Amino acid sequence: MDRIQYEHTHRNKRRYDARPLLGGAEVDKSLRSARRSTQARQRAHEAWDQVIPHALRDEAVVERFENGCLEISACDTTALHELRQRSTELTRSLSGLLPGLRRLRFIIRNTPEQAESDRSYENRELYD
């Protein structure tokens, strides 16, 4: 085997090396992890429904609960401001219902109407 053929074979071997398939224990571990995250998300939604004031129920939604951070999206800046004003009270109430909760994070959710208006603004003619 000459050097060029060796290098070609060696390069292909590295590129096409297959990784071993997951065994039974790895699959079980992966499924248990997915089940735990789904259960944690469900608990977060249930806790949020118990704590959220009725005035904000339609305007604030739980997005995710990861690493002790509960991320909540608000539909507009007014709701976001109201949530931030009540963050200490909400954190205190939720910490009893969600054992792993460390902090709340509030974001603004982009509604389809806002996304469309943003796109039309970005696509406007710069020089009319």
Backbone as JSON, one array per atom type, in Angstrom:
{
  "sequence": "MDRIQYEHTHRNKRRYDARPLLGGAEVDKSLRSARRSTQARQRAHEAWDQVIPHALRDEAVVERFENGCLEISACDTTALHELRQRSTELTRSLSGLLPGLRRLRFIIRNTPEQAESDRSYENRELYD",
  "N": [[0.86, -1.17, 0.0], [0.71, 2.09, -0.95], [1.77, 5.4, 0.11], [-0.14, 7.47, -0.48], [-2.53, 6.07, -0.89], [-2.76, 4.97, 1.67], [-3.09, 7.27, 3.3], [-5.52, 8.22, 2.31], [-7.27, 6.1, 2.97], [-6.98, 6.14, 5.75], [-7.96, 8.71, 6.39], [-10.65, 8.45, 5.56], [-11.49, 6.48, 7.31], [-11.47, 7.78, 9.76], [-13.4, 9.75, 9.31], [-15.75, 8.31, 8.8], [-16.18, 6.77, 11.01], [-18.27, 4.92, 13.02], [-20.39, 5.61, 15.74], [-21.04, 3.79, 18.74], [-24.22, 2.25, 19.28], [-26.79, 3.22, 21.62], [-27.04, 1.41, 24.62], [-29.16, -0.73, 26.64], [-29.17, 0.29, 29.32], [-28.36, 2.96, 28.99], [-30.43, 3.98, 27.42], [-32.61, 3.67, 29.17], [-31.8, 5.45, 31.18], [-31.84, 7.87, 29.77], [-34.56, 8.05, 29.1], [-35.69, 8.21, 31.68], [-34.67, 10.66, 32.49], [-35.92, 12.41, 30.66], [-38.57, 12.01, 31.41], [-38.52, 13.02, 34.02], [-37.97, 15.75, 33.51], [-40.29, 16.46, 32.13], [-42.21, 16.06, 34.12], [-41.36, 17.97, 35.96], [-41.81, 20.31, 34.51], [-44.58, 20.18, 34.29], [-45.33, 20.37, 37.0], [-44.42, 22.98, 37.44], [-46.15, 24.48, 35.79], [-48.61, 23.93, 37.07], [-48.15, 25.01, 39.63], [-47.74, 27.7, 38.97], [-50.28, 28.38, 37.99], [-51.71, 28.33, 40.37], [-50.66, 30.48, 41.76], [-50.59, 32.83, 40.21], [-52.0, 36.07, 39.77], [-55.47, 36.81, 39.06], [-55.87, 38.89, 37.25], [-53.66, 38.8, 35.63], [-53.66, 36.34, 34.47], [-54.24, 35.57, 31.75], [-52.25, 36.9, 30.46], [-49.68, 36.13, 31.12], [-47.44, 33.45, 30.81], [-46.04, 30.28, 31.58], [-42.95, 29.41, 30.34], [-40.63, 27.73, 30.54], [-38.93, 25.54, 32.89], [-35.97, 25.28, 34.18], [-32.95, 24.28, 35.71], [-33.54, 25.48, 38.19], [-34.59, 27.92, 37.49], [-37.42, 29.66, 36.68], [-38.97, 30.47, 33.81], [-40.95, 32.99, 32.56], [-43.25, 34.22, 30.26], [-44.49, 37.31, 29.15], [-47.24, 39.02, 27.6], [-47.12, 41.69, 26.89], [-45.47, 44.88, 27.54], [-46.65, 46.12, 29.72], [-47.79, 44.06, 31.26], [-45.42, 42.72, 31.78], [-44.07, 44.59, 33.38], [-45.79, 44.65, 35.6], [-45.5, 42.01, 36.52], [-42.8, 42.03, 37.22], [-42.89, 43.87, 39.3], [-44.23, 42.38, 41.19], [-42.49, 40.31, 41.69], [-40.99, 39.46, 43.98], [-42.98, 38.69, 45.8], [-44.22, 36.68, 44.23], [-42.11, 34.87, 43.91], [-41.7, 34.06, 46.55], [-44.16, 32.8, 47.07], [-44.16, 30.77, 45.14], [-41.89, 29.29, 45.8], [-42.57, 27.59, 47.87], [-44.15, 25.77, 46.56], [-42.65, 24.81, 44.41], [-39.9, 23.06, 44.87], [-37.23, 23.3, 43.87], [-36.89, 25.9, 42.98], [-35.11, 28.82, 42.27], [-34.99, 31.34, 41.09], [-36.93, 33.8, 39.27], [-37.55, 34.5, 35.86], [-38.43, 36.95, 33.63], [-39.82, 37.47, 30.45], [-40.65, 39.01, 27.26], [-43.19, 37.87, 25.23], [-43.39, 37.19, 21.81], [-46.0, 38.0, 19.88], [-47.92, 36.78, 17.05], [-48.87, 39.0, 15.57], [-47.11, 41.03, 16.35], [-44.71, 39.98, 15.42], [-45.15, 40.02, 12.67], [-45.42, 42.79, 12.21], [-42.85, 43.58, 12.95], [-41.35, 42.33, 10.95], [-42.33, 43.65, 8.66], [-41.46, 46.2, 9.21], [-38.69, 45.86, 9.18], [-38.33, 45.23, 6.51], [-38.85, 47.52, 5.14], [-38.57, 50.2, 2.76], [-35.55, 51.91, 2.64], [-34.88, 54.31, 1.48], [-37.15, 56.37, 0.34]],
  "CA": [[0.0, 0.0, 0.0], [1.55, 3.27, -1.01], [1.46, 6.43, 1.09], [-1.36, 8.19, -0.84], [-3.66, 5.19, -0.61], [-2.84, 4.85, 3.13], [-3.67, 8.5, 3.84], [-6.92, 8.26, 1.9], [-7.98, 5.11, 3.79], [-6.94, 6.6, 7.13], [-8.88, 9.84, 6.47], [-12.02, 7.94, 5.46], [-11.81, 5.74, 8.52], [-11.79, 8.76, 10.79], [-14.61, 10.46, 8.94], [-16.91, 7.43, 8.8], [-16.24, 5.94, 12.2], [-19.61, 4.91, 13.59], [-20.45, 5.59, 17.2], [-21.86, 2.66, 19.17], [-25.61, 2.54, 19.63], [-27.07, 3.22, 23.05], [-27.46, 0.14, 25.18], [-30.38, -0.69, 27.45], [-29.03, 1.15, 30.5], [-28.32, 4.35, 28.54], [-31.77, 4.34, 26.98], [-33.42, 3.83, 30.38], [-31.37, 6.69, 31.83], [-32.32, 8.97, 28.94], [-36.02, 8.12, 29.27], [-35.98, 8.69, 33.04], [-34.36, 12.09, 32.5], [-36.98, 13.09, 29.92], [-39.78, 11.93, 32.23], [-38.35, 13.96, 35.14], [-38.12, 17.13, 33.03], [-41.7, 16.66, 31.82], [-42.91, 16.19, 35.39], [-40.98, 19.26, 36.54], [-42.51, 21.34, 33.74], [-45.99, 20.1, 34.66], [-45.44, 20.94, 38.35], [-44.24, 24.43, 37.32], [-47.4, 25.02, 35.26], [-49.64, 23.83, 38.11], [-47.82, 25.98, 40.67], [-47.97, 29.04, 38.42], [-51.73, 28.58, 37.94], [-52.2, 28.58, 41.72], [-50.1, 31.7, 42.32], [-50.76, 34.0, 39.34], [-53.23, 36.85, 40.0], [-56.46, 36.65, 37.99], [-55.71, 39.95, 36.26], [-52.53, 38.47, 34.75], [-53.74, 34.93, 34.06], [-54.17, 35.42, 30.29], [-51.14, 37.67, 29.91], [-48.39, 35.57, 31.51], [-47.42, 32.01, 30.58], [-44.78, 29.61, 31.9], [-42.26, 28.9, 29.15], [-39.81, 26.56, 30.9], [-38.39, 25.48, 34.24], [-34.69, 24.59, 34.07], [-31.88, 24.66, 36.63], [-34.04, 26.34, 39.24], [-35.07, 29.19, 36.94], [-38.73, 29.58, 36.06], [-39.06, 31.52, 32.8], [-42.34, 33.35, 32.33], [-43.36, 35.21, 29.19], [-45.62, 38.24, 29.23], [-47.67, 39.39, 26.26], [-46.74, 43.07, 26.59], [-44.6, 45.51, 28.54], [-47.43, 46.43, 30.92], [-47.83, 42.82, 32.05], [-44.05, 42.45, 32.22], [-43.81, 45.5, 34.5], [-46.59, 44.18, 36.73], [-44.86, 40.79, 37.02], [-41.55, 42.4, 37.9], [-43.26, 44.52, 40.56], [-44.67, 41.33, 42.12], [-41.56, 39.17, 41.62], [-40.63, 38.97, 45.32], [-44.16, 37.99, 46.3], [-44.41, 35.47, 43.43], [-41.02, 33.93, 44.23], [-41.98, 33.52, 47.88], [-45.3, 31.88, 46.97], [-43.8, 29.62, 44.31], [-40.83, 28.46, 46.39], [-43.21, 26.53, 48.65], [-44.75, 24.79, 45.65], [-41.58, 24.27, 43.56], [-38.74, 22.97, 45.76], [-35.95, 23.66, 43.27], [-36.94, 27.25, 42.44], [-34.14, 29.78, 42.78], [-35.28, 32.69, 40.61], [-37.89, 33.98, 38.17], [-37.06, 35.29, 34.73], [-39.57, 37.42, 32.86], [-39.5, 37.88, 29.08], [-41.82, 39.39, 26.47], [-43.48, 36.9, 24.18], [-43.67, 37.83, 20.54], [-47.24, 37.51, 19.29], [-47.84, 36.77, 15.59], [-49.05, 40.35, 15.04], [-45.87, 41.76, 16.57], [-43.7, 39.43, 14.53], [-45.44, 40.52, 11.33], [-45.08, 44.21, 12.15], [-41.39, 43.68, 12.97], [-40.86, 41.96, 9.62], [-42.65, 44.69, 7.7], [-40.6, 47.34, 9.52], [-37.35, 45.53, 8.73], [-38.31, 45.15, 5.03], [-39.27, 48.79, 4.54], [-37.6, 50.88, 1.88], [-34.78, 52.89, 3.4], [-34.93, 55.58, 0.8], [-38.37, 56.5, -0.46]],
  "C": [[0.91, 1.22, 0.0], [1.01, 4.35, -0.05], [0.14, 7.14, 0.78], [-2.59, 7.34, -0.53], [-3.86, 5.04, 0.9], [-3.52, 6.08, 3.74], [-5.16, 8.6, 3.51], [-7.77, 7.31, 2.77], [-8.07, 5.58, 5.24], [-7.92, 7.77, 7.33], [-10.33, 9.37, 6.44], [-12.43, 7.19, 6.72], [-12.2, 6.7, 9.64], [-13.14, 9.41, 10.52], [-15.85, 9.58, 9.11], [-16.96, 6.49, 9.98], [-17.62, 6.04, 12.83], [-19.51, 4.89, 15.11], [-21.34, 4.42, 17.62], [-23.28, 3.11, 19.52], [-25.79, 2.51, 21.13], [-27.54, 1.84, 23.48], [-28.7, 0.33, 26.03], [-30.3, 0.27, 28.61], [-29.04, 2.63, 30.1], [-29.69, 4.84, 28.09], [-32.68, 4.57, 28.18], [-33.09, 5.14, 31.09], [-31.9, 7.9, 31.09], [-33.83, 9.16, 29.09], [-36.42, 8.64, 30.65], [-35.74, 10.19, 33.13], [-35.45, 12.89, 31.8], [-38.28, 13.1, 30.73], [-39.7, 12.91, 33.39], [-38.54, 15.39, 34.67], [-39.57, 17.44, 32.68], [-42.51, 16.84, 33.1], [-42.61, 17.52, 36.05], [-41.71, 20.4, 35.83], [-44.0, 21.36, 34.12], [-46.22, 20.68, 36.05], [-45.31, 22.47, 38.31], [-45.51, 25.08, 36.79], [-48.5, 25.02, 36.33], [-49.39, 24.86, 39.22], [-48.1, 27.4, 40.2], [-49.47, 29.35, 38.37], [-52.31, 28.88, 39.32], [-51.81, 29.96, 42.23], [-50.44, 32.95, 41.51], [-52.06, 34.75, 39.66], [-54.17, 36.72, 38.8], [-56.31, 37.69, 36.9], [-54.61, 39.62, 35.24], [-52.61, 37.06, 34.17], [-53.61, 34.74, 32.55], [-52.94, 36.08, 29.68], [-49.77, 37.11, 30.23], [-48.46, 34.05, 31.44], [-46.05, 31.46, 30.97], [-44.19, 29.05, 30.62], [-41.45, 27.65, 29.48], [-39.35, 26.68, 32.35], [-37.13, 24.64, 34.17], [-33.7, 25.16, 35.08], [-32.34, 25.66, 37.68], [-34.56, 27.68, 38.78], [-36.4, 28.97, 36.23], [-38.85, 30.77, 35.1], [-40.52, 31.74, 32.44], [-42.38, 34.42, 31.25], [-44.63, 36.01, 29.37], [-45.96, 38.69, 27.82], [-47.31, 40.82, 25.89], [-45.94, 43.66, 27.74], [-45.36, 45.86, 29.82], [-47.5, 45.21, 31.83], [-46.45, 42.49, 32.59], [-43.7, 43.32, 33.43], [-44.55, 45.04, 35.75], [-45.97, 42.92, 37.35], [-43.57, 41.12, 37.77], [-41.83, 43.08, 39.23], [-43.62, 43.48, 41.62], [-43.69, 40.18, 42.23], [-41.2, 38.61, 42.99], [-41.78, 38.15, 45.91], [-44.38, 36.67, 45.56], [-43.35, 34.42, 43.76], [-41.28, 33.27, 45.58], [-43.11, 32.48, 47.82], [-44.93, 30.61, 46.21], [-42.75, 28.72, 44.96], [-41.39, 27.37, 47.29], [-43.78, 25.43, 47.79], [-43.73, 24.11, 44.74], [-40.29, 24.22, 44.38], [-37.43, 23.46, 45.16], [-35.87, 25.09, 42.76], [-35.92, 28.16, 43.1], [-34.46, 31.2, 42.32], [-36.33, 32.65, 39.5], [-37.25, 34.83, 37.09], [-38.26, 35.65, 33.87], [-39.1, 37.89, 31.48], [-40.8, 38.32, 28.39], [-41.98, 38.39, 25.35], [-43.86, 37.67, 22.93], [-44.94, 37.22, 19.95], [-47.11, 37.51, 17.77], [-48.0, 38.16, 14.97], [-47.78, 41.17, 15.19], [-44.78, 41.28, 15.62], [-43.91, 39.96, 13.11], [-45.08, 41.99, 11.2], [-43.58, 44.42, 12.19], [-40.82, 43.36, 11.6], [-41.14, 43.07, 8.62], [-41.8, 45.93, 7.95], [-39.18, 47.09, 9.0], [-37.24, 45.54, 7.2], [-38.71, 46.46, 4.36], [-38.18, 49.35, 3.62], [-36.87, 51.93, 2.7], [-34.86, 54.27, 2.78], [-36.17, 55.65, -0.09], [-38.22, 57.57, -1.51]]
}
